Structures are given as C-alpha cells and as structure tokens.
Amino acid sequence: MANNRLFTPYEQGLSAALVLIGKALGSTPGLDLDGLIASAERLQASMPQEPKMQGGQGEHQAALSSLLSGLEAAR
C-alpha cells in the first residue's frame, strides 16, 4: 500500500544535486549520453515500485529519476 509521503528537505537537496550532476555528465564531450540514459532507465525499472511518494513516484526510483532529468536536460 502506498503511503504517499513527501520528500524530506535532505531528499530535495539530494534530488537537486543529482539533476546538476546529470547536466554536467551530459555535457561531457565524447560521452555516450544515450547509452548512459538507457543504463539509468534499466536500473530504475529494476527498482521496487513501492512505497510511493506523493505524486506517484516510487521512493526507490526517485534518485535515478532526478539524474535522468539532468541527463535529458543536457541533450
């Protein structure tokens, strides 16, 4: 059963940092950005879907989701 909890302040900061890391990685010359995104998506899909946070995102998937947001923004 989902408990739909909110991010803690620490988790919000970590999420923001991961977006920035994703942007930095994504702008690295010669990086296989598509391969990195595909790997992150596979890893995210292998994580448990429960429990969920408010908004429906799985807690286990939140960090990778932030990283993927940064990687996608670097495209």
PyMOL commands that set and color helices and strands:
alter all, ss='L'
color gray80, all
select helices_A, chain A and resi 9-26+33-46+59-73
alter helices_A, ss='H'
color red, helices_A
deselect
rebuild
show_as cartoon
